[in-house]
Every structure is written in structure tokens, then in C-alpha cells.
Amino acid sequence: MDVSLLRQLWSIVESFPTHRISSLDDRSLMRSLVDSLQSDPTFDPCNLPTVSNYINTRIPLIREISQQS
């Protein structure tokens, strides 16, 4: 994953309210993040498999970071 895509994703993660992240199960959280990315006109859909895999492997980190914010 390139740096701009990582920044784009983590920007979305940081913008999500903590209660929303904690209230979603892993699958729903992943779907919400992917949906948010796809709604961004600068997101290239060919990156979807890579981003989905990345999010899936980082769910615990995403939850931990959101709780510390």
C-alpha cells in the first residue's frame, strides 16, 4: 500500500467517533471504513482488495487507537 492510501485510510479512522468504532463488530467496522474510502472521489477502486486486507489485519490496532483518543 502506498503512503497516500495509508494516510487516506488513517484519516478516516481518526475521523470516526470512538463510540461508533467500539459499537461495531469487526465485519461492520471494516465495511464502514471501506464504504467511507469508496465515497472519497480520490479513492481508486483497484485498491479495494489491498485496503480490505490491510483493515482486516489492523482491526485490533484501529480499536486500540480509537480508545486512546
C-alpha distance (Angstrom), angle and dihedral (degrees) to the residues before:
residue distance angle dihedral
M1 . . .
D2 3.75 . .
V3 3.77 124.1 .
S4 3.79 96.5 -107.7
L5 3.79 91.6 53.9
L6 3.80 90.9 48.9
R7 3.79 90.6 50.6
Q8 3.77 90.9 48.1
L9 3.79 92.0 52.1
W10 3.80 96.3 44.9
S11 3.77 90.8 47.1
I12 3.78 88.2 57.6
V13 3.80 91.5 46.8
E14 3.80 90.5 52.1
S15 3.79 91.6 49.5
F16 3.81 93.7 54.5
P17 3.80 113.6 98.1
T18 3.80 111.9 -111.4
H19 3.79 92.7 -125.1
R20 3.79 90.3 55.5
I21 3.80 93.1 53.1
S22 3.78 92.6 47.4
S23 3.80 93.7 46.5
L24 3.81 95.7 54.6
D25 3.77 125.7 80.9
D26 3.80 116.1 -126.7
R27 3.78 95.5 -94.5
S28 3.80 93.2 48.2
L29 3.78 92.1 46.6
M30 3.77 91.3 51.7
R31 3.80 91.1 47.5
S32 3.82 91.5 49.6
L33 3.78 92.6 50.7
V34 3.78 92.5 46.7
D35 3.81 91.1 47.6
S36 3.79 90.1 51.6
L37 3.77 91.1 50.5
Q38 3.78 92.4 48.2
S39 3.78 91.2 51.9
D40 3.79 89.2 59.6
P41 3.83 107.9 93.3
T42 3.81 90.7 -145.1
F43 3.80 92.7 59.0
D44 3.79 113.6 106.4
P45 3.84 109.5 -141.5
C46 3.79 91.3 -147.4
N47 3.82 85.7 72.7
L48 3.79 92.4 60.9
P49 3.84 98.1 99.3
T50 3.79 92.0 47.5
V51 3.79 93.7 46.7
S52 3.78 93.0 45.5
N53 3.78 91.3 52.1
Y54 3.79 91.6 46.5
I55 3.80 92.9 50.1
N56 3.78 91.9 46.6
T57 3.79 91.8 54.8
R58 3.82 92.8 44.6
I59 3.82 101.0 48.0
P60 3.84 93.3 109.7
L61 3.81 90.6 49.4
I62 3.81 91.8 47.4
R63 3.80 90.4 51.9
E64 3.79 93.1 46.3
I65 3.80 93.9 49.2
S66 3.79 91.8 47.7
Q67 3.81 91.1 53.2
Q68 3.80 91.4 52.0
S69 3.80 93.6 51.9
